[in-house]
Amino acid sequence: MVELPFDQKVLPIPVRAELKGLPTELADIVGAHLVAAAEAMEVDPALALRHAQAARRRAARMAVTREAVAEAAYAAGEWSVALNEFRSLRRMTGDTAWLPVMADCERALERPQAALRLVAEAAELGLPRDQAMEMRIIEAGARADLGQTAEAARVLRRSLAEVERRPGPERIRVGYAYADRLLESGDTKQGGTLFRRVADWDVDGITDAAARCDELEGFHFDLSDSDAAPDDDPDDRTDENVAALGDNDHVDPAGGEDS
């Protein structure tokens, strides 16, 4: 929970720069909601989304509030909300970095053809390698959604060949996606072998490849609820926390909703 007033120095410099365009009191409220959203993102995406939306209501024309809503909605599985915000961000910033998550949202909404249209659009733009590999992973998923499993495997096999000798997150993510595709196709031998290689590459734990290897080798452990730490505070006051950050304040909002 972030209380008002708070020190804006906890915010990244680009965010502080955007907030300078708002009145001081309003900037503090928006900034506090953004901090609270970031803090809740991993543990409670729904709460993060409420904080991000509270920030957006007060400064809808700021890219930083739109990005906060997009990322929180994506984490919370609110695909339509996330897609709309990512589209707005792309229009506002012209940044191609949003294309992979936009395509992923289309897949989540069971629109693989729409995802493939974004893949085709991205192919014409000459994306940086990390974005291009993400689009390849999403393309393979969309192909599989359409029943084009052989093409999905081909896309991932070709992509892995391009990055296999280049250490980095792209190799890990493409390798993981291809290993998963091999298992889905019933090729447990090659899939398991590739998962072990990915686990060796993934020293920072970007993926759960090591756990997948354990499962394949029969060493999956399932912790019972009795092993979990007790809840020290059963009184869930998350909605009150959102309100406490200014939902009932009397500050005149700047920037209103987009038309």
C-alpha positions in Angstrom: 0.0 0.0 0.0 1.4 3.4 -1.0 0.3 6.3 1.2 -0.1 9.9 0.3 2.0 12.0 0.2 4.8 10.0 -1.3 8.2 10.7 -2.7 8.1 10.7 -6.5 11.7 9.8 -6.6 10.6 6.2 -6.3 9.3 6.5 -9.9 11.4 6.0 -13.0 12.7 9.2 -14.4 10.6 9.1 -17.7 7.5 8.6 -15.5 8.4 11.6 -13.3 8.9 13.6 -16.5 5.4 12.8 -17.8 3.9 13.6 -14.4 5.4 17.1 -14.4 2.6 18.1 -16.9 0.0 17.6 -14.1 -0.8 19.8 -11.1 1.3 18.8 -8.1 -1.5 17.2 -6.1 -2.9 15.3 -9.0 0.6 14.1 -10.0 1.0 12.7 -6.5 -2.2 10.8 -6.7 -1.5 9.4 -10.2 2.0 8.5 -9.3 0.9 6.8 -6.1 -1.6 4.7 -8.1 1.2 3.8 -10.6 3.5 2.7 -7.8 0.8 0.6 -6.1 0.0 -1.0 -9.5 3.6 -2.0 -10.0 3.9 -3.4 -6.5 0.8 -5.5 -6.9 1.5 -6.7 -10.5 3.1 -10.0 -9.5 1.0 -11.0 -6.5 -2.5 -9.5 -7.4 -2.9 -8.5 -11.0 -6.6 -7.6 -10.5 -5.6 -5.1 -7.7 -2.8 -3.8 -10.0 -5.4 -3.3 -12.7 -7.7 -1.3 -10.4 -4.9 1.0 -9.4 -3.8 1.4 -13.0 -7.3 2.3 -14.1 -7.6 4.8 -11.2 -4.4 6.5 -12.6 -5.8 6.4 -16.1 -9.1 8.0 -15.1 -7.1 11.0 -13.9 -4.7 11.3 -16.8 -6.0 9.3 -19.7 -3.8 11.1 -22.3 -0.6 10.1 -20.6 1.2 7.1 -22.2 2.4 5.9 -18.8 -1.1 5.4 -17.4 -2.2 3.6 -20.6 0.8 1.4 -20.4 0.1 0.6 -16.7 -3.5 -0.4 -17.6 -2.3 -2.5 -20.6 0.3 -4.4 -18.6 -2.0 -5.0 -15.6 -4.9 -6.1 -17.8 -2.5 -8.5 -19.6 -1.3 -9.9 -16.3 -4.9 -10.3 -15.1 -6.0 -12.0 -18.3 -8.3 -9.2 -19.3 -7.4 -9.6 -22.9 -9.9 -7.2 -24.5 -8.9 -4.4 -22.2 -5.2 -5.1 -22.7 -5.5 -5.2 -26.5 -7.4 -1.8 -26.6 -4.7 -0.2 -24.4 -1.8 -1.7 -26.4 -3.4 -0.4 -29.6 -3.8 3.1 -28.1 -0.1 3.0 -27.0 1.0 2.0 -30.4 -0.9 5.0 -31.9 0.4 7.3 -29.3 4.0 6.3 -29.4 4.5 4.6 -32.8 6.5 1.9 -31.0 6.6 -1.6 -32.6 7.3 -3.2 -29.2 3.6 -3.6 -28.6 3.0 -5.8 -31.6 3.9 -9.2 -29.9 1.6 -8.6 -27.0 -1.1 -7.4 -29.3 -0.8 -10.6 -31.3 -0.8 -12.6 -28.1 -4.0 -10.9 -26.9 -5.6 -11.8 -30.3 -4.7 -15.5 -29.7 -6.1 -15.4 -26.2 -9.3 -14.0 -27.6 -9.4 -17.0 -29.9 -8.7 -14.9 -33.0 -5.6 -16.7 -34.5 -6.2 -15.2 -38.0 -6.0 -11.7 -36.5 -2.8 -12.7 -34.7 -1.4 -13.8 -38.0 -2.3 -10.5 -39.7 -0.2 -8.8 -37.0 2.6 -11.3 -37.6 2.5 -10.4 -41.3 2.5 -6.7 -40.6 5.5 -7.1 -38.3 7.4 -9.0 -40.9 7.4 -6.0 -43.1 8.8 -3.7 -40.4 12.1 -5.3 -39.8 11.7 -5.7 -36.0 14.6 -6.0 -33.6 15.6 -9.6 -33.0 13.9 -10.0 -29.6 10.6 -8.7 -31.0 10.9 -10.8 -34.1 11.5 -14.0 -32.1 8.5 -13.2 -30.0 6.4 -12.8 -33.1 7.7 -16.2 -34.4 6.6 -17.8 -31.1 3.2 -16.3 -31.4 2.9 -17.2 -35.1 3.6 -20.8 -34.2 0.9 -20.7 -31.5 -1.6 -19.2 -33.9 -0.7 -21.9 -36.5 -1.3 -24.6 -33.9 -4.6 -23.0 -33.0 -5.6 -23.4 -36.6 -4.5 -27.0 -36.7 -1.4 -26.2 -38.7 0.8 -28.2 -36.4 3.5 -29.1 -38.9 3.9 -25.4 -39.9 4.0 -24.4 -36.3 6.9 -26.8 -35.6 8.7 -25.6 -38.8 8.5 -21.9 -37.7 10.0 -22.8 -34.3 12.6 -25.1 -35.7 13.8 -22.5 -38.2 13.8 -19.8 -35.4 15.8 -21.9 -33.0 18.4 -22.5 -35.8 18.8 -18.7 -36.1 19.4 -18.1 -32.4 20.8 -21.4 -31.0 24.4 -20.2 -31.0 23.5 -16.8 -29.6 23.2 -16.9 -25.8 20.3 -14.8 -24.5 16.6 -14.7 -23.7 15.6 -15.2 -27.3 17.3 -18.6 -27.5 15.7 -19.6 -24.2 12.2 -18.6 -25.1 12.3 -20.0 -28.6 13.9 -23.3 -27.4 11.2 -23.6 -24.7 8.4 -23.0 -27.2 9.8 -25.6 -29.6 10.3 -28.1 -26.8 6.7 -27.6 -25.7 5.5 -28.0 -29.3 7.5 -31.3 -29.6 5.8 -32.6 -26.5 2.4 -31.6 -27.7 3.0 -33.5 -30.9 3.9 -36.6 -28.9 7.7 -36.5 -29.4 8.6 -36.8 -25.8 12.2 -37.9 -26.6 13.2 -34.9 -28.6 11.1 -32.6 -26.5 12.6 -33.8 -23.3 16.1 -33.5 -24.7 15.5 -29.9 -25.8 13.9 -29.0 -22.4 17.1 -30.2 -20.7 19.2 -28.0 -23.1 16.9 -25.0 -22.4 17.2 -25.6 -18.6 21.0 -25.5 -19.0 20.8 -22.2 -20.9 18.3 -20.7 -18.5 20.6 -20.0 -15.6 18.5 -17.0 -14.5 15.2 -18.8 -14.4 13.4 -17.0 -17.2 11.3 -20.1 -17.8 10.2 -23.1 -15.8 12.3 -25.4 -18.0 14.0 -27.1 -15.0 10.7 -27.9 -13.5 9.4 -29.3 -16.8 12.5 -31.5 -16.9 11.7 -32.8 -13.4 8.1 -33.5 -14.4 9.3 -35.5 -17.5 11.7 -37.5 -15.4 9.1 -38.2 -12.7 10.3 -35.9 -10.0 7.3 -33.7 -9.7 6.5 -32.6 -6.1 3.1 -31.2 -5.2 3.1 -29.2 -1.9 -0.2 -29.6 0.0 -2.1 -26.6 1.4 -1.0 -27.6 4.9 2.6 -26.6 3.9 1.5 -23.0 3.0 2.2 -20.2 5.4 -0.8 -19.1 7.4 -2.6 -15.9 6.3 -1.7 -13.4 9.0 -4.3 -10.9 7.8 -7.5 -12.6 6.6 -9.3 -9.3 6.3 -8.9 -8.4 2.7 -9.0 -4.6 2.4 -7.7 -4.3 -1.2 -10.8 -2.3 -2.4 -10.4 0.1 0.5 -6.7 0.5 -0.4 -7.6 1.6 -3.9 -10.1 4.1 -2.6 -7.6 5.4 -0.1 -5.3 6.5 -2.9 -7.7 9.1 -4.1 -10.9 7.6 -5.6 -12.9 9.9 -3.3 -10.6 12.9 -3.6 -11.8 16.3 -4.9 -8.9 17.0 -7.2 -10.0 18.2 -10.6 -8.8 15.4 -13.0 -6.6 16.5 -15.9 -6.7 14.9 -19.3 -10.2 13.0 -19.1 -11.1 10.0 -21.1 -10.2 9.7 -24.8 -13.1 10.0 -27.2 
